Amino acid sequence: MVFRGTISDAPDFDPSADAETLYNAMKGIGSDKEAILDLVTSRSNAQRQEVISAYKSNYGKDLIDDLKYELTGKFERLIVSLMRTRAQHDAKEIHDAIKGAGTNERCLIEVLASRTNQQIHDMVAAYKDAYGGNMEEDVITDTSGHFKKMLVVLLQGTRDESGVVDADLVEQDAQDLYAAGEEQWGTDEAKFIMILGNRSVTHLRMVFDAYEKIAEKSIEDSIKSELSGDFERLMLAVVQCIRSVPMFFAKRLYKSMKGLGTADNTLIRIMISRSEIDMLDIRECFRLSYEKSLYNMIKDDTSGDYKRTLLNLCGGDDDLAGEFFPEAAQIAYKMWELSAMTKVQLRPTVRPASNFDPAADAQALRKAMKGFGTDEDAIIDIVAQRSNAQRQEIRQAFKSLLGRDLMKDLKSELSKNLERLIIALMLTPAEFDAKMMRKAMEGAGTDEHALIEILLGTKYNKSIQSDTSGHFCRILVSLVQGAREEGPADNERANVDAQELADACNADSDDMEMKFMSILCTRSFPHLRKGRVFQEFVRYTNKDIEQIIKKEMSGDVKNAFYAIVRSVKNQPSYFADRLYKAMKGLGTDDRALIRIMVSRSEIDLFNIRKEFKETHDASLHEFIQVETMIVSLSLCLLTPLLCNNFDV
């Protein structure tokens, strides 16, 4: 096995000298935290154990006890955890996950889904040594159902590690999984547990490929539709670890630092447990999946000695280095393969209301705006729970019955963000897109991100040309022509497209950008995604097209091409990311929030919700509530209605 950690044995190691350094760093008033973290993070775990022994032999004291006394908070947790053996650390994590009133199911899932047989055996032994109990019995006591059964299977540490693959068994397992779920009413969970809990990694990867051909969907999609709750999360984690352990941890690290606060226990656990195994691969998977390096994410999300220690474990800034590890190409290829196989059923959150009566709605809206004050709740309930086509009927009925312009009345009675959102909902999609395009270009500055996101409106070519320039202008003009092909994938042509894109990477920047534009702005999304254009690009260049765009291009051109590629791979995920960016940090980009919530509510907002929850470990509803409550109670009430309430 090739180890690709960031921490390894220090040369010229002297445990007695290290023990003396630590002793001096902690004696007297205060402690030299920098000396402690520099030493601890530059020694392997095995060397740290020797330092612990030397410390006790030389000074008659327990090093871990002294560290606990001298240090505090998250920094203390991190340093003390680094001093434990890997098995002791895992055992403590499991113990802490199941002790007390509640259970940390996510910790159980992460640890047991990702460890090798030997790591599990060592952990179980360390648990018994430290706590005098049986880990399996304690897990059984604290969990239930199929979730418990799968945990028990994983705790046996008996997964086949021979590497031998039986082609007939691969086909049989794929068929059995299909028969246990998609092919029947109800799910045979025991079959999923038996196969996913025992077969070898190599075998299961082949099973997943065979399964996709049979079911015409990925095993992940089947698990999401057939299973639920903690059992679903556990099985998805197992599948993700079978596909790529580094990618699994990259996603876990991202979730630990995004959303509402930092999940420090998760961050500490992963950074420690993977620092000597595959942190380099995790870093590359992180950069493949997100827009910044793991190093910079940690740097932005943590502080003080805690941050410095984590950065030492991370080992380097990939954004600064600009490296691209060859192993990442295989991961990128598989990610595009999964994208091509995934069949996404777009689901809106706003649908036509049943028993619709435009005249009654018009009267109700007039009543809500008549007299002293405005009944904003009544307006919200009607507007957010009618389709756009029904809202147009209400506009017409309002004028026919009452001789008044509904839009003017709403503008007169409402204010600020609530007015903007209600008016946006009352416009037709074409009117709304045109207005958003104009807003993005009016005034002193141009909102390039909004232009990239919308990419609509044939009547705005002249404005685009006056407000933008260069290749970015050409990209936008190309897109607003509405000339993107709409046909299915053409595999032969896809191979030619991939070759031309690969060849363009060796040309000068102008020629490269023109070639990318000629393909990315005109080919149909099915052709780009299912036709294997980007998979073949990886094969020709040994690099992912997203990384090429981020490395070789800059500014608005880079942002435009990156948005197109992200949309090809997974458009709901792209919009989920745009929503997150609209709400994170100081202040909310209300215009972006309104634009996306309105434009996607009758297309794929349900899918966007799911992607948001999966990426950020917090529901879109929660984010909107926290961010918009500060600005406007009415906006806070309305946007969750478009979001269709809660994500469980």
C-alpha positions as semicolon CSV with decimal commas, in nm:
position;residue;x (nm);y (nm);z (nm)
1;M;0,000;0,000;0,000
2;V;0,132;0,346;-0,093
3;F;0,112;0,591;0,195
4;R;0,058;0,951;0,095
5;G;0,050;1,128;0,427
6;T;0,186;1,469;0,520
7;I;0,343;1,349;0,848
8;S;0,627;1,096;0,848
9;D;0,917;0,989;1,069
10;A;1,146;1,279;1,157
11;P;1,512;1,221;1,064
12;D;1,775;1,213;1,342
13;F;1,498;1,148;1,594
14;D;1,596;1,168;1,963
15;P;1,302;1,095;2,199
16;S;1,493;1,214;2,509
17;A;1,578;1,547;2,347
18;D;1,214;1,589;2,240
19;A;1,096;1,506;2,592
20;E;1,330;1,773;2,731
21;T;1,203;2,029;2,477
22;L;0,844;1,963;2,579
23;Y;0,931;1,973;2,949
24;N;1,102;2,311;2,909
25;A;0,810;2,440;2,703
26;M;0,571;2,369;2,991
27;K;0,773;2,458;3,300
28;G;0,740;2,791;3,474
29;I;0,461;3,044;3,420
30;G;0,280;2,990;3,093
31;S;0,379;2,751;2,818
32;D;0,556;2,779;2,484
33;K;0,268;2,662;2,266
34;E;0,453;2,719;1,941
35;A;0,738;2,492;2,050
36;I;0,486;2,224;2,149
37;L;0,288;2,231;1,825
38;D;0,599;2,247;1,605
39;L;0,750;1,941;1,773
40;V;0,432;1,732;1,793
41;T;0,332;1,790;1,430
42;S;0,680;1,710;1,296
43;R;0,697;1,363;1,452
44;S;0,514;1,049;1,341
45;N;0,267;0,884;1,576
46;A;0,513;0,604;1,651
47;Q;0,778;0,862;1,743
48;R;0,532;1,045;1,969
49;Q;0,482;0,722;2,164
50;E;0,858;0,705;2,220
51;V;0,856;1,066;2,339
52;I;0,580;0,979;2,590
53;S;0,791;0,694;2,728
54;A;1,107;0,908;2,744
55;Y;0,917;1,185;2,923
56;K;0,801;0,948;3,195
57;S;1,146;0,787;3,225
58;N;1,328;1,121;3,250
59;Y;1,084;1,324;3,459
60;G;0,855;1,071;3,629
61;K;0,551;1,248;3,490
62;D;0,277;1,166;3,240
63;L;0,321;1,381;2,928
64;I;-0,047;1,369;2,831
65;D;-0,152;1,480;3,182
66;D;0,092;1,772;3,164
67;L;-0,034;1,874;2,820
68;K;-0,394;1,866;2,944
69;Y;-0,294;2,087;3,239
70;E;-0,099;2,343;3,035
71;L;-0,320;2,373;2,726
72;T;-0,684;2,466;2,684
73;G;-0,978;2,448;2,445
74;K;-0,961;2,308;2,094
75;F;-0,583;2,336;2,084
76;E;-0,556;2,109;2,388
77;R;-0,797;1,857;2,233
78;L;-0,596;1,851;1,912
79;I;-0,252;1,814;2,071
80;V;-0,364;1,551;2,324
81;S;-0,538;1,352;2,049
82;L;-0,218;1,358;1,843
83;M;-0,031;1,200;2,134
84;R;-0,260;0,895;2,145
85;T;-0,202;0,594;1,921
86;R;-0,434;0,572;1,621
87;A;-0,621;0,283;1,779
88;Q;-0,659;0,471;2,109
89;H;-0,783;0,777;1,924
90;D;-1,043;0,580;1,727
91;A;-1,152;0,396;2,043
92;K;-1,204;0,725;2,228
93;E;-1,403;0,868;1,937
94;I;-1,638;0,568;1,940
95;H;-1,664;0,581;2,319
96;D;-1,750;0,952;2,315
97;A;-2,001;0,892;2,033
98;I;-2,209;0,647;2,236
99;K;-2,165;0,762;2,595
100;G;-2,423;0,979;2,768
101;A;-2,779;1,060;2,667
102;G;-2,739;1,096;2,290
103;T;-2,553;0,913;2,016
104;N;-2,324;1,074;1,759
105;E;-2,428;0,856;1,467
106;R;-2,221;1,056;1,216
107;C;-1,902;0,977;1,407
108;L;-1,989;0,606;1,418
109;I;-2,058;0,612;1,044
110;E;-1,737;0,795;0,953
111;V;-1,504;0,576;1,160
112;L;-1,654;0,234;1,091
113;A;-1,716;0,291;0,720
114;S;-1,361;0,403;0,648
115;R;-1,127;0,182;0,852
116;T;-0,942;-0,130;0,730
117;N;-0,983;-0,469;0,898
118;Q;-0,661;-0,427;1,096
119;Q;-0,753;-0,076;1,206
120;I;-1,089;-0,205;1,333
121;H;-0,928;-0,494;1,523
122;D;-0,674;-0,257;1,685
123;M;-0,951;-0,012;1,775
124;V;-1,167;-0,281;1,939
125;A;-0,870;-0,400;2,145
126;A;-0,782;-0,043;2,249
127;Y;-1,144;0,016;2,351
128;K;-1,144;-0,286;2,580
129;D;-0,809;-0,185;2,728
130;A;-0,917;0,175;2,794
131;Y;-1,278;0,128;2,903
132;G;-1,301;-0,236;3,011
133;G;-1,603;-0,293;2,787
134;N;-1,689;-0,468;2,464
135;M;-1,726;-0,217;2,178
136;E;-1,972;-0,432;1,985
137;E;-2,199;-0,477;2,288
138;D;-2,190;-0,105;2,365
139;V;-2,273;-0,014;2,003
140;I;-2,560;-0,264;2,001
141;T;-2,700;-0,113;2,322
142;D;-2,691;0,238;2,177
143;T;-2,824;0,178;1,822
144;S;-3,110;-0,008;1,657
145;G;-3,255;-0,161;1,342
146;H;-3,066;-0,214;1,018
147;F;-2,826;0,065;1,115
148;K;-2,717;-0,145;1,414
149;K;-2,685;-0,461;1,204
150;M;-2,455;-0,294;0,950
151;L;-2,240;-0,144;1,226
152;V;-2,201;-0,490;1,381
153;V;-2,096;-0,634;1,043
154;L;-1,834;-0,361;1,000
155;L;-1,707;-0,412;1,356
156;Q;-1,614;-0,770;1,271
157;G;-1,334;-0,640;1,046
158;T;-1,379;-0,931;0,808
159;R;-1,411;-0,756;0,471
160;D;-1,242;-0,961;0,197
161;E;-0,902;-0,802;0,133
162;S;-0,764;-1,069;-0,100
163;G;-0,805;-0,857;-0,413
164;V;-0,931;-1,164;-0,604
165;V;-1,238;-1,092;-0,818
166;D;-1,485;-1,351;-0,946
167;A;-1,652;-1,208;-1,257
168;D;-1,956;-1,434;-1,217
169;L;-2,001;-1,325;-0,855
170;V;-1,975;-0,961;-0,961
171;E;-2,271;-1,004;-1,196
172;Q;-2,463;-1,206;-0,937
173;D;-2,410;-0,945;-0,664
174;A;-2,517;-0,663;-0,897
175;Q;-2,831;-0,855;-0,989
176;D;-2,901;-0,941;-0,623
177;L;-2,872;-0,575;-0,521
178;Y;-3,108;-0,475;-0,801
179;A;-3,355;-0,746;-0,702
180;A;-3,329;-0,642;-0,336
181;G;-3,427;-0,283;-0,410
182;E;-3,528;-0,135;-0,742
183;E;-3,692;-0,449;-0,883
184;Q;-3,935;-0,514;-0,600
185;W;-4,184;-0,339;-0,375
186;G;-3,998;-0,282;-0,051
187;T;-3,630;-0,340;0,015
188;D;-3,435;-0,646;0,125
189;E;-3,195;-0,460;0,355
190;A;-3,018;-0,781;0,460
191;K;-2,891;-0,831;0,105
192;F;-2,745;-0,480;0,097
193;I;-2,580;-0,540;0,436
194;M;-2,430;-0,875;0,338
195;I;-2,282;-0,760;0,007
196;L;-2,167;-0,408;0,101
197;G;-2,036;-0,518;0,439
198;N;-1,821;-0,813;0,328
199;R;-1,706;-0,799;-0,035
200;S;-1,365;-0,659;-0,126
201;V;-1,312;-0,301;-0,244
202;T;-1,203;-0,412;-0,593
203;H;-1,498;-0,649;-0,623
204;L;-1,752;-0,387;-0,513
205;R;-1,622;-0,127;-0,756
206;M;-1,692;-0,372;-1,036
207;V;-2,030;-0,454;-0,883
208;F;-2,123;-0,084;-0,884
209;D;-2,034;-0,057;-1,254
210;A;-2,239;-0,367;-1,335
211;Y;-2,527;-0,238;-1,122
212;E;-2,541;0,090;-1,315
213;K;-2,583;-0,101;-1,641
214;I;-2,868;-0,309;-1,496
215;A;-3,053;-0,037;-1,305
216;E;-2,959;0,257;-1,531
217;K;-2,881;0,455;-1,217
218;S;-2,596;0,462;-0,967
219;I;-2,594;0,252;-0,651
220;E;-2,595;0,579;-0,455
221;D;-2,920;0,689;-0,618
222;S;-3,078;0,353;-0,539
223;I;-2,969;0,371;-0,175
224;K;-3,118;0,720;-0,147
225;S;-3,450;0,601;-0,285
226;E;-3,466;0,264;-0,106
227;L;-3,319;0,335;0,239
228;S;-3,361;0,613;0,495
229;G;-3,221;0,778;0,806
230;D;-2,894;0,673;0,966
231;F;-2,897;0,343;0,777
232;E;-2,908;0,531;0,446
233;R;-2,624;0,760;0,558
234;L;-2,414;0,462;0,669
235;M;-2,460;0,271;0,343
236;L;-2,381;0,582;0,138
237;A;-2,064;0,631;0,343
238;V;-1,961;0,270;0,279
239;V;-2,017;0,315;-0,096
240;Q;-1,825;0,643;-0,098
241;C;-1,533;0,480;0,084
242;I;-1,535;0,189;-0,160
243;R;-1,516;0,435;-0,449
244;S;-1,258;0,667;-0,290
245;V;-1,166;0,706;0,077
246;P;-0,983;1,037;0,011
247;M;-1,291;1,180;-0,163
248;F;-1,510;1,068;0,128
249;F;-1,290;1,253;0,375
250;A;-1,260;1,559;0,150
251;K;-1,638;1,591;0,160
252;R;-1,647;1,535;0,537
253;L;-1,383;1,805;0,589
254;Y;-1,571;2,048;0,368
255;K;-1,892;1,992;0,561
256;S;-1,710;2,033;0,892
257;M;-1,607;2,386;0,798
258;K;-1,907;2,509;0,602
259;G;-2,252;2,589;0,721
260;L;-2,349;2,723;1,060
261;G;-2,026;2,703;1,263
262;T;-1,732;2,462;1,251
263;A;-1,764;2,095;1,353
264;D;-1,429;2,094;1,534
265;N;-1,451;1,735;1,658
266;T;-1,492;1,611;1,299
267;L;-1,214;1,838;1,174
268;I;-0,974;1,722;1,446
269;R;-1,062;1,355;1,402
270;I;-1,003;1,351;1,027
271;M;-0,690;1,564;1,023
272;I;-0,529;1,339;1,286
273;S;-0,642;1,003;1,151
274;R;-0,542;1,071;0,788
275;S;-0,226;1,279;0,834
276;E;0,002;0,976;0,797
277;I;-0,210;0,785;0,545
278;D;-0,362;0,982;0,257
279;M;-0,376;1,353;0,339
280;L;-0,211;1,442;0,006
281;D;-0,489;1,266;-0,184
282;I;-0,755;1,421;0,039
283;R;-0,611;1,762;-0,039
284;E;-0,631;1,698;-0,412
285;C;-0,985;1,561;-0,390
286;F;-1,078;1,869;-0,191
287;R;-0,940;2,097;-0,461
288;L;-1,114;1,892;-0,730
289;S;-1,452;1,929;-0,561
290;Y;-1,443;2,281;-0,423
291;E;-1,307;2,619;-0,525
292;K;-1,018;2,646;-0,283
293;S;-0,751;2,435;-0,119
294;L;-0,802;2,253;0,209
295;Y;-0,518;2,463;0,349
296;N;-0,698;2,790;0,272
297;M;-1,029;2,656;0,400
298;I;-0,870;2,571;0,735
299;K;-0,687;2,905;0,737
300;D;-1,012;3,098;0,688
301;D;-1,221;2,893;0,930
302;T;-0,996;2,853;1,236
303;S;-0,761;3,068;1,444
304;G;-0,461;3,081;1,676
305;D;-0,244;2,785;1,775
306;Y;-0,531;2,553;1,683
307;K;-0,513;2,681;1,324
308;R;-0,133;2,657;1,307
309;T;-0,143;2,295;1,426
310;L;-0,408;2,199;1,169
311;L;-0,214;2,371;0,890
312;N;0,098;2,176;0,986
313;L;-0,102;1,852;0,959
314;C;-0,245;1,966;0,624
315;G;0,109;2,014;0,501
316;G;0,081;2,274;0,227
317;D;-0,128;2,510;0,016
318;D;-0,222;2,346;-0,315
319;D;-0,359;2,674;-0,451
320;L;-0,012;2,826;-0,409
321;A;0,174;2,521;-0,539
322;G;-0,051;2,473;-0,840
323;E;0,023;2,101;-0,843
324;F;-0,206;1,835;-0,987
325;F;-0,146;1,488;-0,849
326;P;-0,173;1,216;-1,118
327;E;-0,392;1,006;-0,884
328;A;-0,655;1,280;-0,898
329;A;-0,715;1,219;-1,269
330;Q;-0,857;0,874;-1,191
331;I;-1,089;1,025;-0,932
332;A;-1,198;1,301;-1,169
333;Y;-1,268;1,045;-1,442
334;K;-1,488;0,842;-1,208
335;M;-1,674;1,153;-1,094
336;W;-1,762;1,234;-1,455
337;E;-1,865;0,873;-1,516
338;L;-2,104;0,892;-1,221
339;S;-2,241;1,222;-1,350
340;A;-2,305;1,068;-1,693
341;M;-2,488;0,770;-1,542
342;T;-2,700;0,967;-1,297
343;K;-3,058;1,023;-1,408
344;V;-3,193;1,330;-1,232
345;Q;-3,566;1,390;-1,216
346;L;-3,603;1,765;-1,176
347;R;-3,855;1,850;-0,907
348;P;-4,001;2,194;-0,835
349;T;-4,125;2,319;-0,498
350;V;-4,403;2,536;-0,639
351;R;-4,682;2,370;-0,839
352;P;-5,022;2,484;-0,966
353;A;-5,270;2,516;-0,679
354;S;-5,572;2,288;-0,690
355;N;-5,923;2,439;-0,700
356;F;-5,769;2,758;-0,830
357;D;-5,998;3,062;-0,853
358;P;-5,823;3,370;-0,994
359;A;-6,116;3,598;-0,916
360;A;-6,122;3,491;-0,550
361;D;-5,744;3,537;-0,524
362;A;-5,770;3,883;-0,681
363;Q;-6,038;3,984;-0,428
364;A;-5,830;3,843;-0,142
365;L;-5,523;4,040;-0,252
366;R;-5,727;4,359;-0,281
367;K;-5,865;4,304;0,069
368;A;-5,511;4,250;0,202
369;M;-5,405;4,590;0,065
370;K;-5,718;4,795;0,135
371;G;-5,751;5,026;0,430
372;F;-5,494;5,107;0,697
373;G;-5,193;4,875;0,687
374;T;-5,123;4,574;0,470
375;D;-5,185;4,207;0,546
376;E;-4,846;4,083;0,427
377;D;-4,911;3,726;0,544
378;A;-5,220;3,700;0,322
379;I;-5,024;3,826;0,021
380;I;-4,740;3,581;0,091
381;D;-4,976;3,284;0,128
382;I;-5,142;3,349;-0,208
383;V;-4,843;3,448;-0,420
384;A;-4,601;3,180;-0,298
385;Q;-4,854;2,899;-0,337
386;R;-4,961;2,966;-0,696
387;S;-4,770;2,875;-1,010
388;N;-4,644;3,154;-1,232
389;A;-4,913;3,083;-1,491
390;Q;-5,179;3,114;-1,219
391;R;-5,027;3,442;-1,098
392;Q;-5,068;3,583;-1,450
393;E;-5,437;3,489;-1,438
394;I;-5,465;3,668;-1,104
395;R;-5,306;3,981;-1,255
396;Q;-5,562;3,975;-1,535
397;A;-5,854;3,910;-1,299
398;F;-5,740;4,194;-1,072
399;K;-5,755;4,439;-1,362
400;S;-6,080;4,299;-1,509
401;L;-6,272;4,292;-1,179
402;L;-6,124;4,589;-0,997
403;G;-5,992;4,812;-1,276
404;R;-5,656;4,831;-1,097
405;D;-5,301;4,730;-1,180
406;L;-5,196;4,462;-0,932
407;M;-4,825;4,528;-0,979
408;K;-4,865;4,899;-0,900
409;D;-5,072;4,821;-0,591
410;L;-4,814;4,572;-0,464
411;K;-4,530;4,822;-0,518
412;S;-4,729;5,084;-0,330
413;E;-4,812;4,862;-0,031
414;L;-4,489;4,665;0,013
415;S;-4,131;4,773;0,065
416;K;-3,767;4,667;0,044
417;N;-3,683;4,299;-0,010
418;L;-4,039;4,174;0,036
419;E;-4,156;4,405;-0,241
420;R;-3,872;4,290;-0,468
421;L;-3,950;3,925;-0,407
422;I;-4,328;3,953;-0,452
423;I;-4,292;4,160;-0,770
424;A;-4,036;3,911;-0,903
425;L;-4,285;3,629;-0,848
426;M;-4,561;3,818;-1,027
427;L;-4,353;3,876;-1,342
428;T;-4,358;3,618;-1,621
429;P;-4,033;3,415;-1,645
430;A;-3,930;3,612;-1,955
431;E;-4,004;3,947;-1,787
432;F;-3,815;3,839;-1,476
433;D;-3,508;3,721;-1,668
434;A;-3,503;4,042;-1,873
435;K;-3,526;4,252;-1,557
436;M;-3,246;4,055;-1,388
437;M;-3,023;4,098;-1,694
438;R;-3,086;4,473;-1,691
439;K;-3,022;4,499;-1,316
440;A;-2,695;4,310;-1,357
441;M;-2,570;4,566;-1,609
442;E;-2,711;4,896;-1,486
443;G;-2,515;5,149;-1,284
444;A;-2,141;5,187;-1,243
445;G;-2,053;4,819;-1,206
446;T;-2,160;4,501;-1,377
447;D;-2,266;4,192;-1,181
448;E;-2,074;3,939;-1,389
449;H;-2,176;3,645;-1,169
450;A;-2,544;3,726;-1,227
451;L;-2,489;3,747;-1,604
452;I;-2,312;3,411;-1,600
453;E;-2,590;3,257;-1,395
454;I;-2,877;3,382;-1,607
455;L;-2,727;3,345;-1,958
456;L;-3,059;3,440;-2,113
457;G;-3,232;3,718;-2,307
458;T;-3,167;3,756;-2,679
459;K;-3,269;4,122;-2,673
460;Y;-2,971;4,218;-2,458
461;N;-2,681;4,160;-2,698
462;K;-2,614;4,534;-2,735
463;S;-2,614;4,593;-2,359
464;I;-2,388;4,297;-2,298
465;Q;-2,142;4,426;-2,556
466;S;-2,133;4,771;-2,394
467;D;-2,103;4,644;-2,035
468;T;-1,854;4,361;-2,085
469;S;-1,548;4,304;-2,298
470;G;-1,310;4,052;-2,451
471;H;-1,369;3,678;-2,447
472;F;-1,616;3,714;-2,157
473;C;-1,835;3,933;-2,375
474;R;-1,811;3,678;-2,659
475;I;-1,909;3,394;-2,425
476;L;-2,218;3,581;-2,305
477;V;-2,321;3,687;-2,656
478;S;-2,278;3,327;-2,772
479;L;-2,498;3,203;-2,490
480;V;-2,775;3,460;-2,531
481;Q;-2,815;3,367;-2,895
482;G;-3,004;3,064;-2,767
483;A;-2,808;2,856;-3,017
484;R;-2,710;2,574;-2,783
485;E;-2,789;2,242;-2,947
486;E;-3,065;2,036;-2,788
487;G;-2,995;1,693;-2,929
488;P;-2,880;1,375;-2,752
489;A;-2,521;1,267;-2,698
490;D;-2,309;1,182;-3,002
491;N;-2,026;0,960;-2,873
492;E;-1,813;0,983;-3,186
493;R;-1,839;1,360;-3,196
494;A;-1,779;1,374;-2,819
495;N;-1,444;1,204;-2,866
496;V;-1,348;1,463;-3,130
497;D;-1,461;1,746;-2,901
498;A;-1,253;1,607;-2,613
499;Q;-0,947;1,581;-2,837
500;E;-0,991;1,939;-2,960
501;L;-1,028;2,068;-2,604
502;A;-0,716;1,877;-2,501
503;D;-0,518;2,013;-2,797
504;A;-0,634;2,365;-2,712
505;C;-0,464;2,338;-2,373
506;N;-0,130;2,355;-2,554
507;A;-0,225;2,665;-2,755
508;D;-0,194;3,028;-2,648
509;S;-0,461;3,162;-2,413
510;D;-0,669;3,337;-2,682
511;D;-0,691;3,027;-2,903
512;M;-0,761;2,808;-2,600
513;E;-1,049;3,026;-2,483
514;M;-1,198;3,047;-2,834
515;K;-1,192;2,668;-2,874
516;F;-1,347;2,616;-2,529
517;M;-1,619;2,867;-2,619
518;S;-1,694;2,697;-2,953
519;I;-1,766;2,368;-2,774
520;L;-1,887;2,456;-2,423
521;C;-2,127;2,728;-2,540
522;T;-2,288;2,536;-2,828
523;R;-2,304;2,165;-2,749
524;S;-2,609;2,028;-2,572
525;F;-2,582;1,945;-2,202
526;P;-2,668;1,576;-2,270
527;H;-2,388;1,563;-2,526
528;L;-2,134;1,716;-2,287
529;R;-2,241;1,504;-1,991
530;K;-2,355;1,170;-2,129
531;G;-2,140;1,180;-2,441
532;R;-1,831;1,147;-2,225
533;V;-1,666;1,468;-2,350
534;F;-1,513;1,546;-2,012
535;Q;-1,423;1,184;-1,933
536;E;-1,230;1,161;-2,259
537;F;-1,068;1,496;-2,182
538;V;-0,932;1,346;-1,857
539;R;-0,804;1,047;-2,053
540;Y;-0,623;1,268;-2,308
541;T;-0,471;1,514;-2,058
542;N;-0,461;1,325;-1,726
543;K;-0,624;1,634;-1,579
544;D;-0,979;1,741;-1,497
545;I;-1,130;2,015;-1,712
546;E;-1,244;2,209;-1,403
547;Q;-0,887;2,224;-1,277
548;I;-0,758;2,331;-1,620
549;I;-1,010;2,615;-1,629
550;K;-0,917;2,733;-1,279
551;K;-0,544;2,710;-1,344
552;E;-0,511;2,834;-1,703
553;M;-0,784;3,101;-1,718
554;S;-0,865;3,403;-1,507
555;G;-1,133;3,654;-1,417
556;D;-1,478;3,645;-1,570
557;V;-1,375;3,407;-1,849
558;K;-1,270;3,150;-1,589
559;N;-1,591;3,203;-1,391
560;A;-1,808;3,165;-1,700
561;F;-1,650;2,841;-1,822
562;Y;-1,639;2,701;-1,470
563;A;-2,011;2,773;-1,425
564;I;-2,093;2,599;-1,754
565;V;-1,893;2,289;-1,659
566;R;-2,044;2,281;-1,309
567;S;-2,392;2,307;-1,462
568;V;-2,319;2,024;-1,703
569;K;-2,203;1,800;-1,420
570;N;-2,485;1,886;-1,179
571;Q;-2,695;2,198;-1,227
572;P;-2,884;2,176;-0,894
573;S;-2,546;2,153;-0,718
574;Y;-2,428;2,464;-0,902
575;F;-2,731;2,662;-0,786
576;A;-2,699;2,526;-0,431
577;D;-2,346;2,663;-0,427
578;R;-2,465;2,999;-0,560
579;L;-2,729;3,016;-0,285
580;Y;-2,471;2,937;-0,020
581;K;-2,241;3,211;-0,145
582;A;-2,533;3,455;-0,148
583;M;-2,589;3,398;0,225
584;K;-2,246;3,329;0,373
585;G;-2,027;3,587;0,540
586;L;-2,121;3,940;0,638
587;G;-2,449;4,038;0,480
588;T;-2,675;3,859;0,236
589;D;-2,678;3,909;-0,141
590;D;-3,055;3,948;-0,144
591;R;-3,073;4,005;-0,519
592;A;-2,900;3,671;-0,588
593;L;-3,113;3,495;-0,326
594;I;-3,434;3,628;-0,478
595;R;-3,320;3,561;-0,835
596;I;-3,242;3,193;-0,774
597;M;-3,537;3,116;-0,546
598;V;-3,781;3,267;-0,795
599;S;-3,628;3,133;-1,117
600;R;-3,580;2,775;-0,992
601;S;-3,892;2,731;-0,777
602;E;-4,091;2,574;-1,062
603;I;-3,798;2,385;-1,213
604;D;-3,562;2,213;-0,970
605;L;-3,562;2,389;-0,631
606;F;-3,638;2,059;-0,458
607;N;-3,320;1,912;-0,611
608;I;-3,127;2,224;-0,512
609;R;-3,250;2,181;-0,155
610;K;-3,119;1,825;-0,146
611;E;-2,780;1,926;-0,286
612;F;-2,757;2,211;-0,035
613;K;-2,830;1,978;0,257
614;E;-2,585;1,716;0,134
615;T;-2,303;1,966;0,086
616;H;-2,348;2,189;0,390
617;D;-2,506;1,959;0,650
618;A;-2,773;2,223;0,709
619;S;-3,101;2,270;0,529
620;L;-3,160;2,555;0,286
621;H;-3,461;2,643;0,500
622;E;-3,240;2,689;0,810
623;F;-2,992;2,905;0,621
624;I;-3,264;3,129;0,478
625;Q;-3,427;3,162;0,819
626;V;-3,104;3,267;0,991
627;E;-2,990;3,505;0,716
628;T;-3,319;3,672;0,624
629;M;-3,466;3,702;0,975
630;I;-3,208;3,972;1,043
631;V;-3,318;4,173;0,741
632;S;-3,690;4,109;0,718
633;L;-3,937;3,891;0,901
634;S;-4,166;3,888;0,598
635;L;-3,885;3,777;0,366
636;C;-3,799;3,506;0,620
637;L;-4,159;3,380;0,604
638;L;-4,186;3,390;0,225
639;T;-3,864;3,227;0,107
640;P;-3,922;2,903;0,304
641;L;-4,262;2,878;0,133
642;L;-4,085;2,882;-0,203
643;C;-3,833;2,638;-0,058
644;N;-4,137;2,425;0,037
645;N;-4,047;2,424;0,405
646;F;-3,810;2,179;0,564
647;D;-3,542;1,929;0,459
648;V;-3,538;1,638;0,697
